[in-house]
Amino acid sequence: MVDIKKGESSFFVEETGEKLAEITFFKSGDDEITVDHTVVSDKLRGQKVGNALVEKVIGFAREENLKIVPVCSFVQKQFEKNAEYEDVLAK
């Protein structure tokens, strides 16, 4: 699996200084973050890197007691498919 790093408002995968995948978010309330973008390079397609990024941001939200507003369509689909993410979904 790839090494996912934490940025200021993102989680990302990089190789030799080039970002190959990234999920971005921003603080949108006292206890809320909005996940607004996910991108995965063609170099990493088919390796479930997008799913791993979503799981990373969900773990972060749980650790920080935050709820997630999924604006990114990929993240929205992951929430629809995975009932176990319900605890961090902003209502």
mmCIF file as gemmi writes it, N, C-alpha and C atoms, coordinates in Angstrom:
data_model
loop_
_atom_site.group_PDB
_atom_site.id
_atom_site.type_symbol
_atom_site.label_atom_id
_atom_site.label_alt_id
_atom_site.label_comp_id
_atom_site.label_asym_id
_atom_site.label_entity_id
_atom_site.label_seq_id
_atom_site.pdbx_PDB_ins_code
_atom_site.Cartn_x
_atom_site.Cartn_y
_atom_site.Cartn_z
_atom_site.occupancy
_atom_site.B_iso_or_equiv
_atom_site.pdbx_formal_charge
_atom_site.auth_seq_id
_atom_site.auth_asym_id
_atom_site.pdbx_PDB_model_num
ATOM 1 N N . MET Axp A 1 ? 0.845 -1.187 0 1 0 ? 1 A 1
ATOM 2 C CA . MET Axp A 1 ? 0 0 0 1 0 ? 1 A 1
ATOM 3 C C . MET Axp A 1 ? 0.889 1.249 0 1 0 ? 1 A 1
ATOM 4 N N . VAL Axp A 2 ? 0.322 2.336 -0.375 1 0 ? 2 A 1
ATOM 5 C CA . VAL Axp A 2 ? 1.066 3.59 -0.465 1 0 ? 2 A 1
ATOM 6 C C . VAL Axp A 2 ? 1.162 4.273 0.896 1 0 ? 2 A 1
ATOM 7 N N . ASP Axp A 3 ? 2.13 5.149 1.018 1 0 ? 3 A 1
ATOM 8 C CA . ASP Axp A 3 ? 2.342 5.916 2.235 1 0 ? 3 A 1
ATOM 9 C C . ASP Axp A 3 ? 1.534 7.208 2.138 1 0 ? 3 A 1
ATOM 10 N N . ILE Axp A 4 ? 0.55 7.359 3.021 1 0 ? 4 A 1
ATOM 11 C CA . ILE Axp A 4 ? -0.299 8.554 3.021 1 0 ? 4 A 1
ATOM 12 C C . ILE Axp A 4 ? 0.23 9.514 4.073 1 0 ? 4 A 1
ATOM 13 N N . LYS Axp A 5 ? 0.475 10.743 3.638 1 0 ? 5 A 1
ATOM 14 C CA . LYS Axp A 5 ? 1.014 11.777 4.528 1 0 ? 5 A 1
ATOM 15 C C . LYS Axp A 5 ? -0.069 12.793 4.856 1 0 ? 5 A 1
ATOM 16 N N . LYS Axp A 6 ? 0.117 13.494 5.978 1 0 ? 6 A 1
ATOM 17 C CA . LYS Axp A 6 ? -0.834 14.522 6.407 1 0 ? 6 A 1
ATOM 18 C C . LYS Axp A 6 ? -0.293 15.89 6.057 1 0 ? 6 A 1
ATOM 19 N N . GLY Axp A 7 ? -1.11 16.675 5.372 1 0 ? 7 A 1
ATOM 20 C CA . GLY Axp A 7 ? -0.79 18.07 5.111 1 0 ? 7 A 1
ATOM 21 C C . GLY Axp A 7 ? -1.57 18.938 6.087 1 0 ? 7 A 1
ATOM 22 N N . GLU Axp A 8 ? -1.56 20.238 5.865 1 0 ? 8 A 1
ATOM 23 C CA . GLU Axp A 8 ? -2.284 21.132 6.769 1 0 ? 8 A 1
ATOM 24 C C . GLU Axp A 8 ? -3.79 20.904 6.69 1 0 ? 8 A 1
ATOM 25 N N . SER Axp A 9 ? -4.322 20.781 5.49 1 0 ? 9 A 1
ATOM 26 C CA . SER Axp A 9 ? -5.753 20.528 5.292 1 0 ? 9 A 1
ATOM 27 C C . SER Axp A 9 ? -5.942 19.445 4.242 1 0 ? 9 A 1
ATOM 28 N N . SER Axp A 10 ? -5.111 18.435 4.316 1 0 ? 10 A 1
ATOM 29 C CA . SER Axp A 10 ? -5.19 17.367 3.319 1 0 ? 10 A 1
ATOM 30 C C . SER Axp A 10 ? -4.458 16.124 3.795 1 0 ? 10 A 1
ATOM 31 N N . PHE Axp A 11 ? -4.714 15.049 3.08 1 0 ? 11 A 1
ATOM 32 C CA . PHE Axp A 11 ? -3.908 13.842 3.154 1 0 ? 11 A 1
ATOM 33 C C . PHE Axp A 11 ? -3.469 13.582 1.729 1 0 ? 11 A 1
ATOM 34 N N . PHE Axp A 12 ? -2.245 13.11 1.545 1 0 ? 12 A 1
ATOM 35 C CA . PHE Axp A 12 ? -1.751 12.969 0.186 1 0 ? 12 A 1
ATOM 36 C C . PHE Axp A 12 ? -0.722 11.864 0.061 1 0 ? 12 A 1
ATOM 37 N N . VAL Axp A 13 ? -0.505 11.475 -1.18 1 0 ? 13 A 1
ATOM 38 C CA . VAL Axp A 13 ? 0.526 10.506 -1.527 1 0 ? 13 A 1
ATOM 39 C C . VAL Axp A 13 ? 1.464 11.213 -2.483 1 0 ? 13 A 1
ATOM 40 N N . GLU Axp A 14 ? 2.76 11.139 -2.196 1 0 ? 14 A 1
ATOM 41 C CA . GLU Axp A 14 ? 3.716 11.758 -3.111 1 0 ? 14 A 1
ATOM 42 C C . GLU Axp A 14 ? 4.86 10.803 -3.383 1 0 ? 14 A 1
ATOM 43 N N . GLU Axp A 15 ? 5.43 11.014 -4.534 1 0 ? 15 A 1
ATOM 44 C CA . GLU Axp A 15 ? 6.577 10.213 -4.951 1 0 ? 15 A 1
ATOM 45 C C . GLU Axp A 15 ? 7.569 11.168 -5.588 1 0 ? 15 A 1
ATOM 46 N N . THR Axp A 16 ? 8.765 11.189 -5.091 1 0 ? 16 A 1
ATOM 47 C CA . THR Axp A 16 ? 9.831 12.091 -5.548 1 0 ? 16 A 1
ATOM 48 C C . THR Axp A 16 ? 9.334 13.537 -5.695 1 0 ? 16 A 1
ATOM 49 N N . GLY Axp A 17 ? 8.615 13.994 -4.66 1 0 ? 17 A 1
ATOM 50 C CA . GLY Axp A 17 ? 8.152 15.374 -4.634 1 0 ? 17 A 1
ATOM 51 C C . GLY Axp A 17 ? 6.899 15.666 -5.436 1 0 ? 17 A 1
ATOM 52 N N . GLU Axp A 18 ? 6.365 14.685 -6.143 1 0 ? 18 A 1
ATOM 53 C CA . GLU Axp A 18 ? 5.157 14.888 -6.954 1 0 ? 18 A 1
ATOM 54 C C . GLU Axp A 18 ? 3.955 14.29 -6.239 1 0 ? 18 A 1
ATOM 55 N N . LYS Axp A 19 ? 2.907 15.112 -6.037 1 0 ? 19 A 1
ATOM 56 C CA . LYS Axp A 19 ? 1.68 14.606 -5.43 1 0 ? 19 A 1
ATOM 57 C C . LYS Axp A 19 ? 0.949 13.747 -6.451 1 0 ? 19 A 1
ATOM 58 N N . LEU Axp A 20 ? 0.723 12.496 -6.081 1 0 ? 20 A 1
ATOM 59 C CA . LEU Axp A 20 ? 0.046 11.562 -6.973 1 0 ? 20 A 1
ATOM 60 C C . LEU Axp A 20 ? -1.405 11.336 -6.581 1 0 ? 20 A 1
ATOM 61 N N . ALA Axp A 21 ? -1.758 11.697 -5.346 1 0 ? 21 A 1
ATOM 62 C CA . ALA Axp A 21 ? -3.133 11.556 -4.869 1 0 ? 21 A 1
ATOM 63 C C . ALA Axp A 21 ? -3.328 12.509 -3.699 1 0 ? 21 A 1
ATOM 64 N N . GLU Axp A 22 ? -4.558 13.018 -3.565 1 0 ? 22 A 1
ATOM 65 C CA . GLU Axp A 22 ? -4.808 13.968 -2.483 1 0 ? 22 A 1
ATOM 66 C C . GLU Axp A 22 ? -6.301 14.042 -2.187 1 0 ? 22 A 1
ATOM 67 N N . ILE Axp A 23 ? -6.603 14.198 -0.911 1 0 ? 23 A 1
ATOM 68 C CA . ILE Axp A 23 ? -7.959 14.512 -0.472 1 0 ? 23 A 1
ATOM 69 C C . ILE Axp A 23 ? -7.842 15.777 0.359 1 0 ? 23 A 1
ATOM 70 N N . THR Axp A 24 ? -8.682 16.766 0.077 1 0 ? 24 A 1
ATOM 71 C CA . THR Axp A 24 ? -8.58 18.051 0.763 1 0 ? 24 A 1
ATOM 72 C C . THR Axp A 24 ? -9.851 18.335 1.549 1 0 ? 24 A 1
ATOM 73 N N . PHE Axp A 25 ? -9.674 19.114 2.604 1 0 ? 25 A 1
ATOM 74 C CA . PHE Axp A 25 ? -10.796 19.479 3.474 1 0 ? 25 A 1
ATOM 75 C C . PHE Axp A 25 ? -10.516 20.837 4.093 1 0 ? 25 A 1
ATOM 76 N N . PHE Axp A 26 ? -11.569 21.428 4.645 1 0 ? 26 A 1
ATOM 77 C CA . PHE Axp A 26 ? -11.402 22.675 5.381 1 0 ? 26 A 1
ATOM 78 C C . PHE Axp A 26 ? -12.37 22.698 6.552 1 0 ? 26 A 1
ATOM 79 N N . LYS Axp A 27 ? -12.003 23.438 7.571 1 0 ? 27 A 1
ATOM 80 C CA . LYS Axp A 27 ? -12.836 23.586 8.76 1 0 ? 27 A 1
ATOM 81 C C . LYS Axp A 27 ? -14.072 24.384 8.363 1 0 ? 27 A 1
ATOM 82 N N . SER Axp A 28 ? -15.258 23.833 8.626 1 0 ? 28 A 1
ATOM 83 C CA . SER Axp A 28 ? -16.485 24.518 8.204 1 0 ? 28 A 1
ATOM 84 C C . SER Axp A 28 ? -17.431 24.747 9.369 1 0 ? 28 A 1
ATOM 85 N N . GLY Axp A 29 ? -16.967 24.544 10.568 1 0 ? 29 A 1
ATOM 86 C CA . GLY Axp A 29 ? -17.751 24.772 11.776 1 0 ? 29 A 1
ATOM 87 C C . GLY Axp A 29 ? -16.901 24.404 12.968 1 0 ? 29 A 1
ATOM 88 N N . ASP Axp A 30 ? -17.427 24.609 14.162 1 0 ? 30 A 1
ATOM 89 C CA . ASP Axp A 30 ? -16.648 24.299 15.363 1 0 ? 30 A 1
ATOM 90 C C . ASP Axp A 30 ? -16.234 22.835 15.417 1 0 ? 30 A 1
ATOM 91 N N . ASP Axp A 31 ? -17.128 21.957 14.973 1 0 ? 31 A 1
ATOM 92 C CA . ASP Axp A 31 ? -16.85 20.521 15.044 1 0 ? 31 A 1
ATOM 93 C C . ASP Axp A 31 ? -17.091 19.844 13.703 1 0 ? 31 A 1
ATOM 94 N N . GLU Axp A 32 ? -16.791 20.568 12.634 1 0 ? 32 A 1
ATOM 95 C CA . GLU Axp A 32 ? -17.09 20.069 11.29 1 0 ? 32 A 1
ATOM 96 C C . GLU Axp A 32 ? -15.968 20.383 10.308 1 0 ? 32 A 1
ATOM 97 N N . ILE Axp A 33 ? -15.731 19.43 9.398 1 0 ? 33 A 1
ATOM 98 C CA . ILE Axp A 33 ? -14.864 19.698 8.263 1 0 ? 33 A 1
ATOM 99 C C . ILE Axp A 33 ? -15.637 19.357 6.994 1 0 ? 33 A 1
ATOM 100 N N . THR Axp A 34 ? -15.358 20.079 5.943 1 0 ? 34 A 1
ATOM 101 C CA . THR Axp A 34 ? -15.938 19.811 4.635 1 0 ? 34 A 1
ATOM 102 C C . THR Axp A 34 ? -14.859 19.195 3.767 1 0 ? 34 A 1
ATOM 103 N N . VAL Axp A 35 ? -15.138 18.013 3.24 1 0 ? 35 A 1
ATOM 104 C CA . VAL Axp A 35 ? -14.208 17.35 2.328 1 0 ? 35 A 1
ATOM 105 C C . VAL Axp A 35 ? -14.647 17.734 0.926 1 0 ? 35 A 1
ATOM 106 N N . ASP Axp A 36 ? -13.786 18.48 0.235 1 0 ? 36 A 1
ATOM 107 C CA . ASP Axp A 36 ? -14.211 19.101 -1.017 1 0 ? 36 A 1
ATOM 108 C C . ASP Axp A 36 ? -13.544 18.573 -2.28 1 0 ? 36 A 1
ATOM 109 N N . HIS Axp A 37 ? -12.523 17.725 -2.149 1 0 ? 37 A 1
ATOM 110 C CA . HIS Axp A 37 ? -11.835 17.31 -3.376 1 0 ? 37 A 1
ATOM 111 C C . HIS Axp A 37 ? -11.015 16.053 -3.137 1 0 ? 37 A 1
ATOM 112 N N . THR Axp A 38 ? -11.09 15.143 -4.081 1 0 ? 38 A 1
ATOM 113 C CA . THR Axp A 38 ? -10.242 13.95 -4.08 1 0 ? 38 A 1
ATOM 114 C C . THR Axp A 38 ? -9.717 13.753 -5.493 1 0 ? 38 A 1
ATOM 115 N N . VAL Axp A 39 ? -8.427 13.521 -5.618 1 0 ? 39 A 1
ATOM 116 C CA . VAL Axp A 39 ? -7.833 13.27 -6.932 1 0 ? 39 A 1
ATOM 117 C C . VAL Axp A 39 ? -6.783 12.173 -6.791 1 0 ? 39 A 1
ATOM 118 N N . VAL Axp A 40 ? -6.758 11.276 -7.777 1 0 ? 40 A 1
ATOM 119 C CA . VAL Axp A 40 ? -5.776 10.195 -7.798 1 0 ? 40 A 1
ATOM 120 C C . VAL Axp A 40 ? -5.181 10.14 -9.204 1 0 ? 40 A 1
ATOM 121 N N . SER Axp A 41 ? -3.875 10.178 -9.278 1 0 ? 41 A 1
ATOM 122 C CA . SER Axp A 41 ? -3.169 10.101 -10.552 1 0 ? 41 A 1
ATOM 123 C C . SER Axp A 41 ? -3.441 8.767 -11.247 1 0 ? 41 A 1
ATOM 124 N N . ASP Axp A 42 ? -3.388 8.785 -12.558 1 0 ? 42 A 1
ATOM 125 C CA . ASP Axp A 42 ? -3.532 7.554 -13.335 1 0 ? 42 A 1
ATOM 126 C C . ASP Axp A 42 ? -2.485 6.516 -12.926 1 0 ? 42 A 1
ATOM 127 N N . LYS Axp A 43 ? -1.325 6.972 -12.436 1 0 ? 43 A 1
ATOM 128 C CA . LYS Axp A 43 ? -0.26 6.053 -12.004 1 0 ? 43 A 1
ATOM 129 C C . LYS Axp A 43 ? -0.718 5.143 -10.862 1 0 ? 43 A 1
ATOM 130 N N . LEU Axp A 44 ? -1.714 5.61 -10.09 1 0 ? 44 A 1
ATOM 131 C CA . LEU Axp A 44 ? -2.167 4.859 -8.921 1 0 ? 44 A 1
ATOM 132 C C . LEU Axp A 44 ? -3.559 4.261 -9.1 1 0 ? 44 A 1
ATOM 133 N N . ARG Axp A 45 ? -4.143 4.443 -10.262 1 0 ? 45 A 1
ATOM 134 C CA . ARG Axp A 45 ? -5.499 3.924 -10.503 1 0 ? 45 A 1
ATOM 135 C C . ARG Axp A 45 ? -5.555 2.424 -10.265 1 0 ? 45 A 1
ATOM 136 N N . GLY Axp A 46 ? -6.696 1.979 -9.731 1 0 ? 46 A 1
ATOM 137 C CA . GLY Axp A 46 ? -6.907 0.559 -9.506 1 0 ? 46 A 1
ATOM 138 C C . GLY Axp A 46 ? -6.285 0.024 -8.231 1 0 ? 46 A 1
ATOM 139 N N . GLN Axp A 47 ? -5.647 0.88 -7.449 1 0 ? 47 A 1
ATOM 140 C CA . GLN Axp A 47 ? -4.982 0.442 -6.219 1 0 ? 47 A 1
ATOM 141 C C . GLN Axp A 47 ? -5.777 0.819 -4.963 1 0 ? 47 A 1
ATOM 142 N N . LYS Axp A 48 ? -6.999 1.314 -5.148 1 0 ? 48 A 1
ATOM 143 C CA . LYS Axp A 48 ? -7.874 1.694 -4.021 1 0 ? 48 A 1
ATOM 144 C C . LYS Axp A 48 ? -7.288 2.834 -3.187 1 0 ? 48 A 1
ATOM 145 N N . VAL Axp A 49 ? -6.489 3.678 -3.816 1 0 ? 49 A 1
ATOM 146 C CA . VAL Axp A 49 ? -5.865 4.798 -3.107 1 0 ? 49 A 1
ATOM 147 C C . VAL Axp A 49 ? -6.923 5.819 -2.683 1 0 ? 49 A 1
ATOM 148 N N . GLY Axp A 50 ? -7.914 6.054 -3.538 1 0 ? 50 A 1
ATOM 149 C CA . GLY Axp A 50 ? -8.997 6.975 -3.181 1 0 ? 50 A 1
ATOM 150 C C . GLY Axp A 50 ? -9.717 6.505 -1.931 1 0 ? 50 A 1
ATOM 151 N N . ASN Axp A 51 ? -10.014 5.211 -1.866 1 0 ? 51 A 1
ATOM 152 C CA . ASN Axp A 51 ? -10.666 4.656 -0.681 1 0 ? 51 A 1
ATOM 153 C C . ASN Axp A 51 ? -9.792 4.84 0.558 1 0 ? 51 A 1
ATOM 154 N N . ALA Axp A 52 ? -8.492 4.606 0.409 1 0 ? 52 A 1
ATOM 155 C CA . ALA Axp A 52 ? -7.566 4.753 1.53 1 0 ? 52 A 1
ATOM 156 C C . ALA Axp A 52 ? -7.52 6.205 2.023 1 0 ? 52 A 1
ATOM 157 N N . LEU Axp A 53 ? -7.59 7.158 1.096 1 0 ? 53 A 1
ATOM 158 C CA . LEU Axp A 53 ? -7.606 8.57 1.482 1 0 ? 53 A 1
ATOM 159 C C . LEU Axp A 53 ? -8.877 8.899 2.264 1 0 ? 53 A 1
ATOM 160 N N . VAL Axp A 54 ? -10.011 8.374 1.813 1 0 ? 54 A 1
ATOM 161 C CA . VAL Axp A 54 ? -11.276 8.6 2.516 1 0 ? 54 A 1
ATOM 162 C C . VAL Axp A 54 ? -11.188 8.001 3.922 1 0 ? 54 A 1
ATOM 163 N N . GLU Axp A 55 ? -10.671 6.804 4.038 1 0 ? 55 A 1
ATOM 164 C CA . GLU Axp A 55 ? -10.54 6.176 5.353 1 0 ? 55 A 1
ATOM 165 C C . GLU Axp A 55 ? -9.621 6.988 6.266 1 0 ? 55 A 1
ATOM 166 N N . LYS Axp A 56 ? -8.6 7.576 5.684 1 0 ? 56 A 1
ATOM 167 C CA . LYS Axp A 56 ? -7.656 8.394 6.465 1 0 ? 56 A 1
ATOM 168 C C . LYS Axp A 56 ? -8.356 9.638 7.023 1 0 ? 56 A 1
ATOM 169 N N . VAL Axp A 57 ? -9.144 10.316 6.193 1 0 ? 57 A 1
ATOM 170 C CA . VAL Axp A 57 ? -9.826 11.528 6.658 1 0 ? 57 A 1
ATOM 171 C C . VAL Axp A 57 ? -10.929 11.159 7.657 1 0 ? 57 A 1
ATOM 172 N N . ILE Axp A 58 ? -11.544 10.007 7.507 1 0 ? 58 A 1
ATOM 173 C CA . ILE Axp A 58 ? -12.555 9.559 8.469 1 0 ? 58 A 1
ATOM 174 C C . ILE Axp A 58 ? -11.892 9.25 9.808 1 0 ? 58 A 1
ATOM 175 N N . GLY Axp A 59 ? -10.744 8.594 9.786 1 0 ? 59 A 1
ATOM 176 C CA . GLY Axp A 59 ? -10.001 8.334 11.014 1 0 ? 59 A 1
ATOM 177 C C . GLY Axp A 59 ? -9.603 9.629 11.706 1 0 ? 59 A 1
ATOM 178 N N . PHE Axp A 60 ? -9.175 10.597 10.921 1 0 ? 60 A 1
ATOM 179 C CA . PHE Axp A 60 ? -8.817 11.909 11.452 1 0 ? 60 A 1
ATOM 180 C C . PHE Axp A 60 ? -10.024 12.559 12.122 1 0 ? 60 A 1
ATOM 181 N N . ALA Axp A 61 ? -11.172 12.517 11.461 1 0 ? 61 A 1
ATOM 182 C CA . ALA Axp A 61 ? -12.393 13.113 12.012 1 0 ? 61 A 1
ATOM 183 C C . ALA Axp A 61 ? -12.766 12.437 13.334 1 0 ? 61 A 1
ATOM 184 N N . ARG Axp A 62 ? -12.652 11.132 13.379 1 0 ? 62 A 1
ATOM 185 C CA . ARG Axp A 62 ? -12.964 10.405 14.626 1 0 ? 62 A 1
ATOM 186 C C . ARG Axp A 62 ? -12.011 10.806 15.743 1 0 ? 62 A 1
ATOM 187 N N . GLU Axp A 63 ? -10.733 10.883 15.446 1 0 ? 63 A 1
ATOM 188 C CA . GLU Axp A 63 ? -9.733 11.256 16.457 1 0 ? 63 A 1
ATOM 189 C C . GLU Axp A 63 ? -9.969 12.657 17.009 1 0 ? 63 A 1
ATOM 190 N N . GLU Axp A 64 ? -10.4 13.553 16.132 1 0 ? 64 A 1
ATOM 191 C CA . GLU Axp A 64 ? -10.582 14.958 16.506 1 0 ? 64 A 1
ATOM 192 C C . GLU Axp A 64 ? -12.027 15.286 16.898 1 0 ? 64 A 1
ATOM 193 N N . ASN Axp A 65 ? -12.897 14.263 16.957 1 0 ? 65 A 1
ATOM 194 C CA . ASN Axp A 65 ? -14.322 14.454 17.275 1 0 ? 65 A 1
ATOM 195 C C . ASN Axp A 65 ? -14.985 15.448 16.332 1 0 ? 65 A 1
ATOM 196 N N . LEU Axp A 66 ? -14.744 15.259 15.037 1 0 ? 66 A 1
ATOM 197 C CA . LEU Axp A 66 ? -15.31 16.122 14.006 1 0 ? 66 A 1
ATOM 198 C C . LEU Axp A 66 ? -16.335 15.363 13.175 1 0 ? 66 A 1
ATOM 199 N N . LYS Axp A 67 ? -17.251 16.1 12.597 1 0 ? 67 A 1
ATOM 200 C CA . LYS Axp A 67 ? -18.207 15.546 11.633 1 0 ? 67 A 1
ATOM 201 C C . LYS Axp A 67 ? -17.753 15.977 10.246 1 0 ? 67 A 1
ATOM 202 N N . ILE Axp A 68 ? -18.125 15.193 9.253 1 0 ? 68 A 1
ATOM 203 C CA . ILE Axp A 68 ? -17.707 15.462 7.871 1 0 ? 68 A 1
ATOM 204 C C . ILE Axp A 68 ? -18.902 15.863 7.022 1 0 ? 68 A 1
ATOM 205 N N . VAL Axp A 69 ? -18.722 16.948 6.272 1 0 ? 69 A 1
ATOM 206 C CA . VAL Axp A 69 ? -19.663 17.353 5.238 1 0 ? 69 A 1
ATOM 207 C C . VAL Axp A 69 ? -19.02 16.923 3.921 1 0 ? 69 A 1
ATOM 208 N N . PRO Axp A 70 ? -19.551 15.877 3.284 1 0 ? 70 A 1
ATOM 209 C CA . PRO Axp A 70 ? -18.932 15.38 2.049 1 0 ? 70 A 1
ATOM 210 C C . PRO Axp A 70 ? -19.442 16.129 0.815 1 0 ? 70 A 1
ATOM 211 N N . VAL Axp A 71 ? -18.678 17.075 0.328 1 0 ? 71 A 1
ATOM 212 C CA . VAL Axp A 71 ? -19.04 17.831 -0.872 1 0 ? 71 A 1
ATOM 213 C C . VAL Axp A 71 ? -18.502 17.128 -2.123 1 0 ? 71 A 1
ATOM 214 N N . CYS Axp A 72 ? -17.356 16.513 -1.996 1 0 ? 72 A 1
ATOM 215 C CA . CYS Axp A 72 ? -16.738 15.774 -3.094 1 0 ? 72 A 1
ATOM 216 C C . CYS Axp A 72 ? -17.626 14.575 -3.453 1 0 ? 72 A 1
ATOM 217 N N . SER Axp A 73 ? -17.92 14.404 -4.734 1 0 ? 73 A 1
ATOM 218 C CA . SER Axp A 73 ? -18.822 13.328 -5.16 1 0 ? 73 A 1
ATOM 219 C C . SER Axp A 73 ? -18.26 11.945 -4.842 1 0 ? 73 A 1
ATOM 220 N N . PHE Axp A 74 ? -16.964 11.759 -4.939 1 0 ? 74 A 1
ATOM 221 C CA . PHE Axp A 74 ? -16.363 10.468 -4.605 1 0 ? 74 A 1
ATOM 222 C C . PHE Axp A 74 ? -16.575 10.142 -3.129 1 0 ? 74 A 1
ATOM 223 N N . VAL Axp A 75 ? -16.376 11.126 -2.275 1 0 ? 75 A 1
ATOM 224 C CA . VAL Axp A 75 ? -16.556 10.933 -0.833 1 0 ? 75 A 1
ATOM 225 C C . VAL Axp A 75 ? -18.027 10.684 -0.518 1 0 ? 75 A 1
ATOM 226 N N . GLN Axp A 76 ? -18.921 11.395 -1.181 1 0 ? 76 A 1
ATOM 227 C CA . GLN Axp A 76 ? -20.358 11.156 -0.994 1 0 ? 76 A 1
ATOM 228 C C . GLN Axp A 76 ? -20.7 9.696 -1.291 1 0 ? 76 A 1
ATOM 229 N N . LYS Axp A 77 ? -20.156 9.169 -2.385 1 0 ? 77 A 1
ATOM 230 C CA . LYS Axp A 77 ? -20.419 7.77 -2.751 1 0 ? 77 A 1
ATOM 231 C C . LYS Axp A 77 ? -19.871 6.808 -1.714 1 0 ? 77 A 1
ATOM 232 N N . GLN Axp A 78 ? -18.718 7.123 -1.138 1 0 ? 78 A 1
ATOM 233 C CA . GLN Axp A 78 ? -18.145 6.257 -0.107 1 0 ? 78 A 1
ATOM 234 C C . GLN Axp A 78 ? -19.034 6.229 1.139 1 0 ? 78 A 1
ATOM 235 N N . PHE Axp A 79 ? -19.607 7.37 1.489 1 0 ? 79 A 1
ATOM 236 C CA . PHE Axp A 79 ? -20.532 7.416 2.624 1 0 ? 79 A 1
ATOM 237 C C . PHE Axp A 79 ? -21.795 6.607 2.329 1 0 ? 79 A 1
ATOM 238 N N . GLU Axp A 80 ? -22.279 6.664 1.096 1 0 ? 80 A 1
ATOM 239 C CA . GLU Axp A 80 ? -23.468 5.9 0.717 1 0 ? 80 A 1
ATOM 240 C C . GLU Axp A 80 ? -23.207 4.398 0.778 1 0 ? 80 A 1
ATOM 241 N N . LYS Axp A 81 ? -22.011 3.968 0.402 1 0 ? 81 A 1
ATOM 242 C CA . LYS Axp A 81 ? -21.659 2.545 0.351 1 0 ? 81 A 1
ATOM 243 C C . LYS Axp A 81 ? -21.297 1.959 1.716 1 0 ? 81 A 1
ATOM 244 N N . ASN Axp A 82 ? -20.845 2.789 2.647 1 0 ? 82 A 1
ATOM 245 C CA . ASN Axp A 82 ? -20.28 2.297 3.905 1 0 ? 82 A 1
ATOM 246 C C . ASN Axp A 82 ? -21.034 2.847 5.115 1 0 ? 82 A 1
ATOM 247 N N . ALA Axp A 83 ? -21.953 2.043 5.621 1 0 ? 83 A 1
ATOM 248 C CA . ALA Axp A 83 ? -22.747 2.455 6.781 1 0 ? 83 A 1
ATOM 249 C C . ALA Axp A 83 ? -21.885 2.723 8.017 1 0 ? 83 A 1
ATOM 250 N N . GLU Axp A 84 ? -20.69 2.099 8.075 1 0 ? 84 A 1
ATOM 251 C CA . GLU Axp A 84 ? -19.826 2.286 9.253 1 0 ? 84 A 1
ATOM 252 C C . GLU Axp A 84 ? -19.228 3.688 9.338 1 0 ? 84 A 1
ATOM 253 N N . TYR Axp A 85 ? -19.396 4.491 8.3 1 0 ? 85 A 1
ATOM 254 C CA . TYR Axp A 85 ? -18.92 5.882 8.329 1 0 ? 85 A 1
ATOM 255 C C . TYR Axp A 85 ? -19.974 6.84 8.894 1 0 ? 85 A 1
ATOM 256 N N . GLU Axp A 86 ? -21.173 6.324 9.148 1 0 ? 86 A 1
ATOM 257 C CA . GLU Axp A 86 ? -22.318 7.135 9.56 1 0 ? 86 A 1
ATOM 258 C C . GLU Axp A 86 ? -22.016 7.994 10.794 1 0 ? 86 A 1
ATOM 259 N N . ASP Axp A 87 ? -21.163 7.508 11.701 1 0 ? 87 A 1
ATOM 260 C CA . ASP Axp A 87 ? -20.881 8.224 12.938 1 0 ? 87 A 1
ATOM 261 C C . ASP Axp A 87 ? -20.179 9.565 12.723 1 0 ? 87 A 1
ATOM 262 N N . VAL Axp A 88 ? -19.538 9.748 11.584 1 0 ? 88 A 1
ATOM 263 C CA . VAL Axp A 88 ? -18.843 11.02 11.343 1 0 ? 88 A 1
ATOM 264 C C . VAL Axp A 88 ? -19.537 11.883 10.296 1 0 ? 88 A 1
ATOM 265 N N . LEU Axp A 89 ? -20.682 11.443 9.805 1 0 ? 89 A 1
ATOM 266 C CA . LEU Axp A 89 ? -21.416 12.204 8.8 1 0 ? 89 A 1
ATOM 267 C C . LEU Axp A 89 ? -22.183 13.346 9.465 1 0 ? 89 A 1
ATOM 268 N N . ALA Axp A 90 ? -21.95 14.566 8.996 1 0 ? 90 A 1
ATOM 269 C CA . ALA Axp A 90 ? -22.678 15.724 9.518 1 0 ? 90 A 1
ATOM 270 C C . ALA Axp A 90 ? -24.135 15.614 9.071 1 0 ? 90 A 1
ATOM 271 N N . LYS Axp A 91 ? -25.035 15.896 9.98 1 0 ? 91 A 1
ATOM 272 C CA . LYS Axp A 91 ? -26.48 15.805 9.676 1 0 ? 91 A 1
ATOM 273 C C . LYS Axp A 91 ? -27.016 17.094 9.157 1 0 ? 91 A 1
